[in-house]
Amino acid sequence: MIDLRSDTVTRPSEAMRTVMSRAPVGDMQYGDDPSLNALEARVADLLGKEASLWLPSGTMANQVALRVLTRPGDDVLVGTEAHSVWHEAGGSAANAGVQFTEIGSSGVFTADDVRRHAKPRNQPVLPFPVTTLVQVENTHNRHGGIVWSQSEVERVCATAREAGIATYLDGARLWNASVQSGIDVAQLAAPFDLVMVAFSKGLGAPAGSMLAGSRELIGSAIRCPMAR
């Protein structure tokens, strides 16, 4: 039977299972798991980032990223029907204490949308929640796997940076976006402070996602209670 409910129902091949069974292992908390160290180094290199951190799921990676890049009470700009809003059981409110503002349409938005909806710091009269993060989902799951225009991504991230707002890429299916657009994943990831990619979306891995960014941000992610 071919199961088309989701690309997450793919399973490891026998060759993959054989490699798993023979892989050298160690204690990741002491940094001496050679297989994990090699995987984290390889994915960081593929994404053009300094470091990466393996996590059991994309949802956990999204939640850890929020803890690293925001503070409780902050506002996060996302596209309509973003995964973090619709499919993470309210974890962003429970774990990071943030609120979301959905902007744009069909899962994508523009730099002008960011300027229009970002809530500034130091408001003397109206105590809005401060916008501290812009989150992009590429490809966008609930909008049919839509792939962002990379030029618009770069404008969005540049606008956020000018406003002192961090940027995060939920790139669970970034490999798909790379194939469709013909753009290398490192280029797709380059404008963002933190990036997540998943291994269970069409790749056959039983679990696992990777969070990548600067050594400083990944160091903060490692210290997040949810990541341990």
N, C-alpha and C positions, 0 to 999 in steps of 0.2 A: 504493500500500500504506500502511495505517495501522500504524505501529510503536508498540506499547504496552509494549515492554520497560522503558522508563523515560521520565520527562519530560525527561531530559537529551538525548534524541535529536532534539529540536526544532531547526529550522534557521531562519536569518534569511529573512525575506520579501524579495522584490525591492525593495520600498520601503526596507527597512532597509539592504540592500546599497548602494542608491543614496546614502543619507545617509552611510554609512560612507565611500564613495569620495570624497565631497565635503567631509568634515569637515576643518576646519583642524587642523593638527598642529604639534607642537614637541617639545622635549626635556624629558621629565618630570623628569629629574634636576636640571635648572635651574629647574624650576617654570614653564616657559613653553609648556606644551601647553594651549592654550585649551579644547579639547574635554574633556580629562581634568580640568582644573581646574573646569570647569562641572559635570561629572558628579559629582565628589567633593563639591562644594558642595551640589548638589541632593540627593544621597542623605543627606548629613549633616543637611540640613534636614528631609527626609522622616522620618528616624529620630529627630529631636529631639536630635541630638548636636552637639558643637562642630566636629568634623572627621571626615574619613573618608579611607581610603586604598584605591585600586584595586589588586587583586592578580589574577593569572591564574586562580586556582581557589579553590574553597571549602576544599579540603584545605590549600592554602598559607595561607589566612586563618586556619584553625584552628591550624595549626602556629605561625604568627607570634603569635597571641594567647597560646598557651601560653608562648612565650618571653618575652613581655611581662609576663604575670601570675604566673609561677611561677619557681622555681629548680630545678636538677637535684636529684633526690631527693625532691621534693614529691609529695604525694598530691592527686589530683583526683577529686571526687565527680561521677559521671555516672549517667544512667539506663541501664537494661539495654539491651544491644545498641546502644550509642551509635556513631555514625559514626566518631568519633575512635578508638574501640577496634577496630571491625570492618573498616573500609574505608580505612585510611590507611597500610597496609603497615608498621605498627609505627613510623611516623614520630615519634610522640609520645615514644617511648623514645629513638629515635636522635637527634632534634633537640633536645627539651626535657629529656630525662632524667627524665620524670615517670612515676609509676604511677597507674593508675586503680582506683577502687573503685566498682563498679556497685551502685546502691542502688535501692530501690523495685521496681516491677513494671510491665510493659507500656510501658517507656520513660519513665514519669513517676515522681515521688517527692514526698514531702511535706516540710514544714519539720521535722516530727518525725524523719523519716529523716535529715535533715542533722544535727540535734542528736545523733542516735544514732551516726552513723558518722564525724563529723568528729574528726580526731585532733589533740589540742591541742599547743600549743607548750610548750617548757620542761618536758619530762617527765624527772624525775630518775632514774627506774629503768628503765622500758621504752622503748627508743629507737624509737618508732614514726616513720614518715615523717609530716611535718607536713602537714595539709590546708590548702592555701592558695587553692584554687579550687573553685567549684561551677559545673558546666557543664550548661546546659539545651539540649535539641534540640527545636525547635518550628517546623514539625511534625516528628514523629519518623519517620524513613524506614522502618526495619526493623519498626516496629509499625504499618504500614498508614497512615501519615500522620496519626497521632493528634495532636490539637490540645490543648495544655495549657489548663487553667483559669487565667485570668489572676489570679484572686484567690489561687490557690495559688502561682503564680509570684511574686507580690508577697510572700507570706509566706516563701517559700524565700529570696528575696533579702534580706529584712529580717533573717531569722535568720542568714544568712551575714554580713551587714554587722555585726551585733552581735558576732559571733565574730571579726571582723577578717579575714574570708575574701572574696576577690574573686569576682565573678560574670561569667560569659560566656554569651552566647546564640548558639548555632549556629542561626542563622535562615535557613539556605539557602533554605527554602521559607516564609519569614515572610509573604510576600504571600498564600500560600494560607491560612495561619492567620488572617490579617486578614479575608479574604473569608468564611471559615467562621464566625468568631466575631463579625464585625461590628465589631471593634475596630480602630482606626487603628494602623498599624505603629509610629508614634511612641509610643503608649501601651504597645504590646507590648514595645518596646525599652527603655522608660524605667527599669525597675528595675536594668538591667545596666550594668556598667562598660564592657564592650566587646560589640559586636554584629556579626555577619556576616550579609550577605544575598548571594544568588547571582543572576546574570543568565542562567545557562544552564539553569535549572530551569523549563521550560515557557514561558519568555519569548522563546526563539528566538535569543538572543545566542550567538555561537560560543564565547565564553569569558568569564571575568571574575566576580569577586566583590568585595564592598566590606566593609572592616572600619571600624567607626565607634565613636567614643567621645570622651573629652575630648581637648583639644589635647595635653596632656602625654602621654597614653597613645599617641595616634597618632604623636606625635613619637618615642616609643620604638619603635613598630612600624616606622617608616621607617628607623631605624638598625639594625634587625634584619638580619643578613646575608642571610637567606632572602628578604627583601623587595626586594632590589636586583638 
